Amino acid sequence: MYLSVIIPAKNEEKHIGKTVQSVFDYLTSRNIEHEIIVVSNGSTDKTDDITRRLMATVPTLKLIDYSHMAGKGYAVKQGMLKASGQFRMFMDADNSTTINHIEKMMPYFNQGYDVVIGSIAVKGKKVAEGSEPFWRILFGKMGNIFIQIMAVPGIHDTQRGFKIVTAQAAEDIFPRITIMHWGFDVEMLALARKFGHKTKEVPVDWHNDPNSRVGLKAYFEVLLETMKVRWNLITGVYNKSA
């Protein structure tokens, strides 16, 4: 298997069908061997039903569903651990960054990188009008300074939902993930660095749903969880066997 695409989804009936179909159409049109794994994070709407119906016409689609709501980090972790691709990526269910971005991200693996992440904090990014309100931009920049100091210096945008890793990096990182909510991206990148996986930040086009459920509370949650990552690094939590 060449590529695994993990899509964490919580109550995404509005988006999941279009997103899965667009990923499948793109990858099959280019003869890319792949699997698509939707991980339903305690959805209470029609997300699971829509995904199951799609399986009839999207043969590479799989569904992991569970009734409890454990967080986006948990969903991505489960998808990564069950994936079989040589490369494994996760993307947002609302298709904020489209699958065709792999065209400019995959070449970096040939240059020795093990983790390639989408970013709207580096030159070349494009952010659709309304996708990032002023308060998000402000708190994002302030929060990133803290995140760089505490956990991942040199990474300017840890939170985009479009990241690709090699199978080896996934096997080093995701069994050790302890944070199941918004701060898991920071932990993922800190673990990548700890285990010697070279990371590349690549500009992407970002078109976020203006009705996104990510509110101010999530920003403070990321900062608190970043402190946990720092503590885990200091106390050797990640040195233990996965």
ZIVENZI-V794409 format. One record per run of one state. SS is the DSSP state (H for helix, E for strand, - for the rest). FROM is the first residue (numbers start at 1). TO is the last residue. Records with the same first field share a line. If there is no record, write none. Layout:
SS=FROM-TO + FROM-TO
This chain:
-=1-2 + 10-15 + 30-33 + 42-46 + 55-60 + 67-71 + 83-86 + 92-98 + 112-114 + 120-125 + 128-133 + 151-161 + 177-183 + 195-198 + 204-204 + 207-215 + 236-236 + 240-242
E=3-9 + 34-41 + 61-66 + 87-91 + 115-119 + 126-127 + 162-166 + 199-203 + 205-206
H=16-29 + 47-54 + 72-82 + 99-111 + 134-150 + 167-176 + 184-194 + 216-235 + 237-239
